[in-house]
């Protein structure tokens, strides 16, 4: 299942993102994330992505971030979270 991320992933977006990813993981669905539109991503959403990735890996589900924006890559590097580049 593919999730297309919004342009602004602030603290308010963390809850809905968490719920969407949780449903996919619980359903055993492979996860593909399109990050092309992301202009801003905060720590809360980075943590949600990192936790969802860990849950997917623990269940041996496919995890892919396709088309990560520069903002996603830079924020991930700054926070030392490999949610964008990790498979």
C-alpha positions in Angstrom: 0.0 0.0 0.0 1.3 3.5 -0.8 1.0 6.5 1.3 1.6 9.9 -0.2 2.9 12.3 2.4 1.6 15.9 2.7 3.8 18.9 2.2 3.8 19.9 5.8 4.4 17.1 8.4 4.2 19.0 11.7 3.2 17.8 15.2 -0.5 17.9 14.2 0.1 15.5 11.3 1.9 13.0 13.5 -1.3 11.4 14.9 -3.0 10.8 11.6 0.2 9.5 10.0 0.7 7.1 13.0 -2.8 5.7 12.6 -2.4 5.2 8.8 0.9 3.4 9.2 -0.3 1.4 12.1 -3.2 0.0 10.1 -0.9 -1.0 7.3 1.5 -2.8 9.6 -1.2 -4.5 11.5 -2.8 -5.7 8.2 0.6 -7.1 7.1 0.7 -4.8 4.1 4.0 -3.8 2.4 4.6 -0.1 2.9 5.6 2.3 0.2 5.8 6.0 1.1 5.9 8.8 -1.5 7.8 11.7 0.1 8.1 13.9 -3.0 5.8 16.6 -1.8 7.3 17.0 1.7 8.5 20.6 2.2 8.6 20.5 6.0 8.9 17.6 8.4 9.2 17.8 12.2 10.7 15.5 14.8 7.3 14.0 15.7 6.6 12.7 12.2 10.2 11.5 11.8 9.7 9.5 15.0 6.4 8.1 13.7 8.1 7.0 10.5 11.0 5.5 12.4 8.7 3.6 14.7 6.6 2.4 11.8 9.7 1.2 9.9 10.8 -0.7 13.0 7.4 -2.3 13.3 7.4 -3.3 9.6 10.9 -4.7 9.8 10.0 -6.7 12.9 7.0 -8.2 10.9 9.2 -8.8 7.9 7.2 -6.4 5.8 8.5 -4.5 2.9 9.3 -0.8 3.7 10.2 1.7 1.0 10.4 5.5 0.9 10.1 6.5 -2.8 11.0 9.9 -4.0 12.1 11.4 -0.7 12.2 15.2 -0.8 15.3 17.1 0.1 13.5 18.3 3.3 13.0 14.6 4.3 16.5 13.6 3.6 18.0 16.6 5.5 15.7 16.3 8.5 16.4 12.6 8.7 20.2 13.2 8.6 20.0 16.0 11.1 17.9 13.8 13.5 20.2 10.7 12.8 17.1 8.7 11.8 17.5 6.6 8.7 13.8 6.5 7.9 14.4 7.7 4.3 17.4 5.7 3.2 16.9 2.4 5.1 15.3 -0.5 3.4 
